[in-house]
Amino acid sequence: MENTLNKVKVENLCIATNLNTTFKAFDFSLSNGLIAYASSNLICILKQNYYNCKHPKVLLTLKGHTDRVNSVQWLTPELLVSVSVDNSIILWKYSPPNSDLTPDQIRWEEYFKI
């Protein structure tokens, strides 16, 4: 009997989240073309023109806060800061790839947390 499990391809088609309704829960970086927005205790990273998609696509979510995120802001094309109700501030560092973004090339790390 042939093993069909090796032939299955799994692909993420959609990440659906809501936007927190706070004043600074959304920020767009003109330099890197990424949108960051707060959704519950996560930060969603969205690219407007992801490959040939007709609609913007959430590439990934950043997890580090334990309560609602109230604010996100790009400081530089590589640094994003987020502030949460859990009294924490996280500085996220993004290492952009040399070519167009693919989910397996995106590198984020929790750079600094207060």
Backbone torsions as a table, in degrees:
resi	resn	phi	psi	omega
1	MET	NA	133.7	-178.3
2	GLU	-77.9	139.0	179.1
3	ASN	-82.6	107.4	-178.0
4	THR	-86.7	-10.6	-179.3
5	LEU	-64.4	-31.0	-179.5
6	ASN	-71.5	-13.4	-177.1
7	LYS	-99.5	-1.7	-178.3
8	VAL	-81.5	129.2	177.4
9	LYS	-110.8	124.7	179.6
10	VAL	-106.2	129.9	-178.6
11	GLU	-135.5	136.4	176.3
12	ASN	-79.0	115.3	-178.8
13	LEU	-91.7	-31.4	-174.1
14	CYS	-158.3	137.9	167.5
15	ILE	-118.2	116.7	-177.4
16	ALA	-110.2	124.5	179.0
17	THR	-143.0	162.1	175.9
18	ASN	-101.3	161.9	178.4
19	LEU	-94.5	129.9	173.9
20	ASN	-62.1	140.5	-176.4
21	THR	-92.3	63.9	173.5
22	THR	-123.3	160.2	-170.4
23	PHE	-58.4	-43.9	-174.9
24	LYS	-111.5	38.5	-176.2
25	ALA	-85.9	8.0	-173.0
26	PHE	-146.6	136.4	174.2
27	ASP	-151.2	144.4	-179.5
28	PHE	-119.0	133.5	175.9
29	SER	-103.0	115.4	177.4
30	LEU	-66.9	-30.3	-176.8
31	SER	-68.8	-42.3	-177.3
32	ASN	-108.9	-4.9	177.4
33	GLY	73.8	14.9	-178.4
34	LEU	-103.4	146.3	174.8
35	ILE	-109.4	132.6	174.2
36	ALA	-115.2	134.3	175.0
37	TYR	-146.0	151.4	-177.6
38	ALA	-86.7	135.2	176.7
39	SER	-140.6	103.9	-174.8
40	SER	59.9	-123.1	-180.0
41	ASN	-100.4	17.1	-179.3
42	LEU	-113.3	162.5	169.4
43	ILE	-116.1	124.6	178.9
44	CYS	-97.2	136.8	176.7
45	ILE	-110.3	121.9	-173.4
46	LEU	-123.3	140.7	174.1
47	LYS	-115.9	127.5	-174.5
48	GLN	-64.4	-49.1	-178.1
49	ASN	-113.3	73.6	-178.7
50	TYR	-81.9	108.4	-176.0
51	TYR	49.9	-124.4	-176.9
52	ASN	-107.2	23.5	180.0
53	CYS	-68.7	144.6	177.7
54	LYS	-79.6	-21.0	-176.6
55	HIS	-124.2	155.2	174.9
56	PRO	-58.0	153.3	-177.6
57	LYS	-132.3	132.0	172.7
58	VAL	-73.3	119.7	-178.2
59	LEU	-81.0	-39.1	-177.1
60	LEU	-167.3	169.4	174.8
61	THR	-121.7	142.5	178.1
62	LEU	-100.5	127.6	-178.2
63	LYS	-113.2	126.7	178.5
64	GLY	-168.3	-24.6	178.9
65	HIS	-92.6	155.0	179.1
66	THR	-107.3	-3.9	178.3
67	ASP	-142.0	178.9	-174.4
68	ARG	-52.4	134.6	175.1
69	VAL	-88.0	126.2	-178.2
70	ASN	-97.4	-24.0	-173.8
71	SER	-151.2	140.3	170.9
72	VAL	-134.7	144.9	177.1
73	GLN	-156.4	135.0	173.2
74	TRP	-75.3	128.2	174.5
75	LEU	-93.8	-39.5	174.2
76	THR	-142.4	175.0	176.5
77	PRO	-61.1	-19.8	-178.2
78	GLU	-107.5	-10.7	-175.9
79	LEU	-121.5	129.4	178.7
80	LEU	-125.1	134.0	177.0
81	VAL	-111.6	143.1	177.0
82	SER	-133.5	143.6	-178.3
83	VAL	-125.5	136.1	-174.1
84	SER	-127.6	161.0	175.1
85	VAL	-64.1	-20.7	179.2
86	ASP	-75.6	11.3	179.0
87	ASN	67.5	26.9	177.4
88	SER	-116.2	149.7	173.6
89	ILE	-123.4	127.2	-179.8
90	ILE	-120.3	131.7	172.7
91	LEU	-101.1	117.0	-177.5
92	TRP	-100.8	133.7	179.3
93	LYS	-108.2	130.0	-178.4
94	TYR	-110.7	129.6	176.1
95	SER	-108.2	98.0	-175.6
96	PRO	-68.6	146.1	175.2
97	PRO	-75.0	168.7	179.3
98	ASN	-77.1	-21.5	-178.7
99	SER	-119.5	-166.3	179.8
100	ASP	-60.5	147.6	-175.1
101	LEU	-68.4	131.9	165.9
102	THR	-126.5	148.8	-175.3
103	PRO	-53.8	-34.4	-179.5
104	ASP	-77.6	-8.9	178.3
105	GLN	-97.0	-12.9	-175.4
106	ILE	-75.9	125.5	-179.4
107	ARG	-122.0	115.4	177.0
108	TRP	-122.6	145.3	172.5
109	GLU	-141.6	149.9	174.8
110	GLU	-75.9	101.5	-170.8
111	TYR	-78.8	-38.9	-177.0
112	PHE	-157.3	135.0	-179.6
113	LYS	-134.5	131.2	177.2
114	ILE	-107.5	NA	NA
